[in-house]
Amino acid sequence: MNETVRCLVYSLLFSGSLLARAACATDSTYVLTVLPREDRTERDSVTFVDYTYLTTASRSTVLYFHQRAWLPDNSMVVFESEHGLTGYLMQTGELVVIGRVKGATVAARRNSIFAMRGNDVIEIALSISASANPGERPSQVLATERVIATLPGGLQINGNYNDTFLSAYVAPTIFQISVSTGQVREVCRVTPPATWGGHLQWSRTASNLLSFAGGDDRHIEGGPDRIWVVDPNEGIPHPVYAQVCGELVTHESWWVNDQILFCGAPRAFGFETDSLSGEYSHVKVLDARTGIVRIIGAGSWMPGVSARDLWTRNWGHCAGSDDGNWVVADNFHGVIALFGGKSSRARLLTVGHRTYGGGAHAHPSFDREGKIVVFTSNRLGEPRICIARIPWRAGSF
């Protein structure tokens, strides 16, 4: 495809933007491979909710729950498979091979994917032409790729609320990257180095706050707290939740109104020093502006109950819908539950997608409209990405 056509494609995707005018000289445009659908729908025998395996012939897993996985127009959900980064077209069920990149997240407001190819931070803009008859003529997906910046390393890219900035963690430094200019700026350094790749992520609002994991899941006396926030304009990180000794705080993710969801709880009252007391883990909501914390999804605990049994109703990962109506959480038995964003009432969505002690975690999150939950299931043996449409109206329970 010649240079004129590449520029035209890019301008159509990002019409009127400085990005469209500046990027044409170095972009590459190519056609992505589109594979036939292989999805399959089943009904949960406990909740009677339908869920759909997006792949059945190959292993697949969701993007990490604090990453965006859906294009803004909800036309495609992105995940990892044996083909590398892969998309599922919601209209046709076809699979789109995006390729071997790492640390991907979908843009907030345009049909693009941000990722890393080697040490390059890249943007892959997608143009989708869905087929009316995919059995005879596959859909067509055009990708236009540009290099935004080059880093000394990095594992995961995360984008802010309007696609102006990306973040990356290269120990011990947090970087801010301008999407339009490619400027890379050091925000701060994390000492000691952040755990689990930093869990670095932007708030979902114009405040443009960054959070990162500054300590271990289980707080050790004298050690750093888990959840830290930094304003990139100031570059001074500070903990926003003071843990007590032995308290579990894990798998945080930003929600609406500068709130942070996380899972955990202190040791049960009166059993703080009992090594056999088992974990106790709620879904909690932290207001990063006021420091107020509330429980939105209660866990459970009883003395003398095994960890395996306790985890049938404790929670390990959580995410919130963009409209504020829902919070979803999973546990180590593959139970996936919804909590009303206002009422905090709980309802099981689907169960049995993991065996305690084995299998990939569900890592559930939402589509852009807050109507579909995407997660990883182990019901077919190897992990498979699934989606489940929420059958209840928000606020109905």
Secondary structure, 3 states (H helix, E strand, C coil): CCHHHHHHHHHHHCCCCHHHHHHCCCCEEEECEEECCCCEEEECCCCCCEEEECCCCCCEEECCCCCCCECCCCCEEEEEECCEEEEEECCCCCEEEEECCEEEEECCCCCEEEEEECCEEEEEEEEEECCCCCCCCCCEEEEEEEEEEECCCCCCCEECCCCCEEEEEECCEEEEEECCCCCEEEEEECCCCCCHHHHCEECCCCCCCEEEECCCCECCCCCCCCEEEECCCCCCCEECCCCCCCCEEEEEEECCCCEEEEEEECCCCCCCCCCCCCCCCEEEEEECCCCCEEEEECCCCCCCCCHHHHCCCCCCEEEECCCCCEEEEECCCCCEEEEECCCCCEEEEECCCCECCECCCCCCEECCCCCEEEEEECCCCCCEEEEEECCCCCCCC
